[in-house]
């Protein structure tokens, strides 16, 4: 069995039935939606690996659905349309489409396109996660720098001494330096007490 979960949305019941039936036979787990609103609801609830969306659906278009799924669920999209005009293709590309197929579609065409889109989706998600991790690291470093700066000002020490004081106290308390720094830069009744405890610990160690 193919482990991938695919959301298919199309207001044409014949197309929807044909695609979902063919993909089920190909081994995919399928979520089926007859319109854009249901597609968004199903997508955000079930978190499919890929959404296959008809661009021109009444009410909520495939473009709108794709925008919502990507923003709120980080779900990537493969578009279907009976139209092959340039403007629609460009709009689909701007919305991050991983592929664009013109109907009528047969499963022999669709499966390779899905496999390529899934591979690209995995690559994009990996890049996004790396970006999130990098952003988190930058934030943590910024918080540490601010905490070190406050310590330097309070106790009239140089940067290295302040950093050592925070790091050694964090080790002593078996906590992460980033977590300690976050506490130190937040306004709270216990912040002064914590700074004094760190300073006291640092003086005893030296």
C-alpha positions in Angstrom: 0.0 0.0 0.0 1.1 3.5 -0.8 1.5 5.4 2.5 0.6 8.8 1.1 -2.7 10.6 1.9 -4.1 12.7 -1.0 -6.9 15.3 -0.9 -8.8 15.6 -4.2 -11.3 18.5 -4.8 -13.4 19.0 -7.9 -17.0 20.2 -8.3 -17.4 17.9 -11.3 -18.7 14.7 -9.7 -17.6 12.5 -12.7 -14.1 13.9 -12.6 -13.9 13.6 -8.8 -15.2 10.0 -8.8 -12.9 9.0 -11.7 -9.7 10.4 -10.1 -10.4 9.2 -6.5 -11.3 5.7 -7.7 -8.2 5.5 -9.9 -5.9 6.8 -7.1 -7.4 4.4 -4.6 -6.6 1.5 -7.0 -3.0 2.9 -7.2 -2.8 2.5 -3.4 -3.2 6.1 -2.2 -5.4 7.0 0.8 -7.9 9.5 -0.6 -9.8 12.4 0.9 -12.6 13.6 -1.4 -14.2 17.1 -1.5 -16.9 18.3 -3.9 -16.1 22.0 -3.3 -13.4 24.4 -2.0 -14.9 24.9 1.5 -15.0 21.2 2.2 -11.5 20.8 0.8 -10.2 23.4 3.3 -12.0 21.8 6.2 -10.8 18.3 5.3 -7.3 19.4 4.5 -6.7 21.2 7.7 -8.3 18.4 9.7 -6.6 15.5 8.0 -3.3 17.0 7.0 -2.8 15.2 3.6 0.6 14.9 2.0 -0.7 16.7 -1.1 -3.8 18.4 -2.4 -5.1 18.0 -6.0 -7.4 20.9 -6.7 -9.6 21.9 -9.6 -8.8 25.6 -10.1 -12.2 26.7 -11.2 -14.7 25.7 -8.5 -17.8 27.8 -7.6 -17.6 29.7 -4.3 -14.1 29.1 -3.2 -11.7 28.6 -6.1 -8.8 26.1 -6.1 -6.4 29.1 -5.9 -8.2 30.3 -2.7 -8.1 26.7 -1.3 -4.4 26.3 -2.1 -3.6 29.7 -0.4 -5.5 28.6 2.8 -4.0 25.1 2.9 -0.5 26.4 2.4 -0.8 29.2 5.0 -2.6 27.3 7.7 -1.5 23.7 7.1 1.7 23.9 5.0 0.0 21.6 2.5 1.3 21.8 -1.1 -0.8 21.6 -4.2 -1.2 20.1 -7.7 -3.7 21.9 -9.9 -6.2 20.5 -12.4 -8.1 22.6 -14.9 -10.1 22.3 -18.1 -8.4 25.5 -19.1 -4.8 26.0 -20.3 -4.6 29.8 -20.6 -1.4 31.4 -19.6 -2.8 33.7 -16.9 -4.2 30.8 -14.9 -1.0 28.9 -15.1 1.0 31.9 -13.9 -1.4 32.4 -11.0 -1.1 28.8 -10.0 2.7 29.1 -10.1 2.6 32.2 -7.9 0.5 30.3 -5.4 3.2 27.6 -5.2 1.7 24.9 -7.4 3.9 21.9 -7.7 2.3 20.9 -11.0 -0.4 21.8 -13.4 -2.4 19.4 -15.5 -5.1 20.1 -18.0 -8.3 18.0 -18.0 -9.4 15.4 -19.0 -6.8 13.5 -16.9 -6.1 9.8 -16.9 -4.5 8.0 -14.0 -1.5 7.1 -16.1 -0.8 10.8 -16.4 -1.7 11.7 -12.8 0.4 9.2 -10.8 3.8 10.3 -12.2 2.8 13.9 -11.6 1.8 13.1 -8.0 5.0 11.2 -7.3 7.0 14.2 -8.6 4.9 16.6 -6.6 5.3 14.5 -3.4 9.1 14.5 -3.9 9.2 18.2 -4.4 6.8 18.8 -1.4 9.1 16.8 0.9 12.1 18.9 -0.3 10.2 22.1 0.3 9.1 21.0 3.8 12.6 20.1 4.7 13.8 23.5 3.6 11.0 25.2 5.5 11.9 23.2 8.7 15.5 24.2 8.3 14.4 27.9 8.0 12.3 27.5 11.2 15.2 25.9 13.0 17.5 28.7 11.9 15.0 31.4 13.0 14.7 29.7 16.4 18.4 29.6 16.8 18.8 33.3 15.9 16.0 34.1 18.4 17.7 32.1 21.1 21.1 33.8 20.4 19.5 37.2 20.5 17.9 36.4 23.9 21.2 35.2 25.2 22.9 38.4 24.0 20.3 40.6 25.7 20.6 38.7 29.0 24.4 38.9 28.9 24.1 42.7 28.2 21.7 43.2 31.2 24.1 41.2 33.5 27.1 43.2 32.3 25.3 46.5 33.1 24.0 45.3 36.5 27.2 43.9 37.8 29.8 46.0 35.9 31.6 43.1 34.3 32.8 42.4 30.8 31.0 40.3 28.2 33.0 37.1 28.7 32.5 37.2 32.5 28.8 37.8 32.1 28.4 35.0 29.6 30.4 32.6 31.8 28.2 33.5 34.8 25.0 32.7 32.9 26.4 29.5 31.3 27.8 28.1 34.5 24.6 28.8 36.4 22.5 27.1 33.7 24.8 24.1 33.9 24.5 24.0 37.6 20.7 24.1 37.4 20.7 21.6 34.5 18.8 24.0 32.2 19.5 25.3 28.8 21.2 28.7 28.5 18.5 29.8 26.1 15.8 29.0 28.7 17.6 30.8 31.4 18.2 33.9 29.2 14.5 34.0 28.3 13.6 34.2 31.9 16.2 36.9 32.5 14.9 39.2 29.8 11.2 39.0 30.8 9.8 41.5 33.3 8.8 39.5 36.4 9.0 39.8 40.2 11.5 36.9 40.3 13.9 38.3 37.8 16.0 40.4 40.3 16.3 37.4 42.6 17.5 35.2 39.7 20.1 37.7 38.6 21.4 37.9 42.2 21.5 34.1 42.4 23.5 33.9 39.2 25.9 36.5 40.4 26.3 34.9 43.8 27.0 31.5 42.2 29.5 33.1 39.9 31.4 34.8 42.7 31.6 31.6 44.8 32.9 29.7 41.7 35.7 32.2 41.5 
